[in-house]
Amino acid sequence: DAADVQEAACRALRHLALHSSNRIRMCRDHGLETIRSALQRHAQSLGVQESGFLAIGNLAFEAEAKQYVNQQLLQAIAVGMDAHPTSASVLEAGIFALYNLICTADCYHMVVECGAVEAVRRAMHRHPEIRDSQEAQCIVAEVEEEP
């Protein structure tokens, strides 16, 4: 359960999730839940957060991931982003995960409820390269457009 072991595991899952057949199996075998657990247990580890977010983002390319997205997963991403406000790479990975989950799982309302949109907004404020990110702009724009 050491952070370096969890980081290596998330990195391996990230690479495995590049292939559809692996993504399907990983979704069915509780891959998102496993990554969420690692994110929560190692919230202060930059490596676990970045690798975990990237693995989630890759898993989210699979339509089947939709049924495994929940408030706890999205909350873990928001908390991880807020734990590393100076790390642009962690924040970009979090935005990648959120954007892909929103596109696949149509879960924007849950992203708003768990505070992830505000985490993206804070990241955009702190980092110009994130402010210019189309994914980040799309995430925050939806809130601004709601009545």
C-alpha positions as CSV (number, residue, x, y, z in Angstrom):
1,D,0.0,0.0,0.0
2,A,3.0,2.3,-0.2
3,A,2.7,5.4,-2.4
4,D,5.4,4.3,-4.8
5,V,3.7,0.9,-5.3
6,Q,0.3,2.6,-5.9
7,E,1.9,5.0,-8.3
8,A,3.4,2.2,-10.3
9,A,0.1,0.3,-10.3
10,C,-1.8,3.4,-11.5
11,R,0.8,3.9,-14.2
12,A,0.4,0.3,-15.4
13,L,-3.4,0.7,-15.4
14,R,-3.0,3.9,-17.4
15,H,-1.0,2.1,-20.1
16,L,-3.3,-1.0,-20.1
17,A,-6.3,1.3,-20.5
18,L,-5.0,2.4,-23.9
19,H,-6.7,-0.7,-25.4
20,S,-10.5,-1.1,-25.5
21,S,-10.5,-4.8,-24.5
22,N,-8.4,-4.0,-21.5
23,R,-10.7,-1.0,-20.6
24,I,-13.8,-3.2,-20.7
25,R,-12.2,-5.8,-18.4
26,M,-10.8,-3.1,-16.1
27,C,-14.2,-1.5,-15.7
28,R,-15.9,-4.8,-14.9
29,D,-13.1,-5.7,-12.5
30,H,-13.6,-2.5,-10.4
31,G,-10.6,-0.6,-11.9
32,L,-12.1,2.8,-11.3
33,E,-12.9,1.9,-7.7
34,T,-9.3,0.6,-7.2
35,I,-7.9,3.8,-8.6
36,R,-10.2,5.9,-6.4
37,S,-9.1,4.1,-3.4
38,A,-5.4,4.7,-4.2
39,L,-6.1,8.4,-4.8
40,Q,-7.8,8.7,-1.4
41,R,-5.2,6.8,0.5
42,H,-2.3,8.8,-1.1
43,A,-3.8,12.2,-1.6
44,Q,-0.5,13.9,-0.9
45,S,1.5,11.9,-3.5
46,L,1.9,13.8,-6.7
47,G,2.8,10.6,-8.6
48,V,-0.3,8.6,-7.4
49,Q,-2.6,11.6,-8.2
50,E,-1.2,12.2,-11.7
51,S,-0.9,8.5,-12.7
52,G,-4.4,7.8,-11.2
53,F,-6.0,10.7,-13.0
54,L,-4.4,9.7,-16.3
55,A,-5.6,6.1,-15.8
56,I,-9.1,7.3,-15.1
57,G,-9.0,9.5,-18.1
58,N,-8.0,6.6,-20.3
59,L,-10.7,4.3,-18.8
60,A,-13.3,6.9,-19.5
61,F,-12.8,6.4,-23.2
62,E,-14.8,3.2,-22.8
63,A,-18.6,3.6,-22.8
64,E,-19.0,0.9,-20.2
65,A,-17.2,3.2,-17.7
66,K,-20.4,5.2,-17.4
67,Q,-22.0,2.7,-15.1
68,Y,-19.0,2.9,-12.7
69,V,-18.8,6.6,-12.3
70,N,-20.0,7.9,-8.9
71,Q,-19.8,10.9,-6.6
72,Q,-16.9,9.3,-4.6
73,L,-14.7,9.0,-7.7
74,L,-15.4,12.6,-8.8
75,Q,-14.8,13.8,-5.3
76,A,-11.4,12.0,-5.1
77,I,-10.4,13.8,-8.3
78,A,-11.4,17.2,-6.9
79,V,-9.7,16.6,-3.6
80,G,-6.5,15.4,-5.4
81,M,-6.5,18.5,-7.6
82,D,-6.9,20.8,-4.6
83,A,-4.1,19.0,-2.7
84,H,-1.6,19.9,-5.5
85,P,-2.4,23.5,-6.6
86,T,1.1,24.2,-7.7
87,S,1.5,21.1,-9.9
88,A,0.3,21.9,-13.4
89,S,0.9,18.3,-14.5
90,V,-1.4,16.9,-11.7
91,L,-4.0,19.5,-12.5
92,E,-3.9,18.9,-16.2
93,A,-4.3,15.1,-15.5
94,G,-7.3,15.8,-13.3
95,I,-8.9,18.0,-16.0
96,F,-8.2,15.2,-18.5
97,A,-10.0,12.7,-16.3
98,L,-12.9,15.0,-15.5
99,Y,-13.4,16.0,-19.2
100,N,-13.4,12.4,-20.4
101,L,-15.7,11.3,-17.6
102,I,-18.2,14.1,-18.5
103,C,-18.1,13.2,-22.2
104,T,-18.6,9.4,-21.5
105,A,-20.8,9.3,-18.5
106,D,-22.8,12.5,-18.9
107,C,-22.1,13.3,-15.3
108,Y,-21.6,17.0,-15.4
109,H,-24.1,17.6,-12.6
110,M,-22.1,15.3,-10.3
111,V,-18.9,17.1,-11.2
112,V,-20.5,20.4,-10.2
113,E,-21.9,19.0,-6.9
114,C,-18.6,17.5,-5.8
115,G,-16.7,20.8,-6.3
116,A,-14.6,19.7,-9.2
117,V,-15.6,22.6,-11.4
118,E,-14.3,25.0,-8.8
119,A,-11.1,23.0,-8.6
120,V,-10.7,23.5,-12.4
121,R,-11.4,27.2,-12.0
122,R,-8.7,27.5,-9.3
123,A,-6.3,25.6,-11.6
124,M,-7.1,28.0,-14.5
125,H,-6.5,31.0,-12.2
126,R,-3.1,29.7,-11.1
127,H,-1.7,28.3,-14.3
128,P,-1.8,30.1,-17.7
129,E,-1.3,26.9,-19.7
130,I,-4.4,25.4,-18.0
131,R,-6.4,28.6,-18.5
132,D,-5.7,28.1,-22.3
133,S,-6.9,24.5,-22.2
134,Q,-10.0,23.8,-24.2
135,E,-11.0,21.0,-21.8
136,A,-10.8,23.3,-18.8
137,Q,-12.7,26.0,-20.6
138,C,-15.5,23.6,-21.5
139,I,-15.8,22.4,-17.9
140,V,-16.1,25.8,-16.4
141,A,-18.2,27.3,-19.3
142,E,-21.1,25.0,-18.6
143,V,-21.6,26.4,-15.1
144,E,-21.4,29.9,-16.5
145,E,-24.1,29.1,-19.1
146,E,-26.6,27.5,-16.7
147,P,-29.6,29.8,-15.8
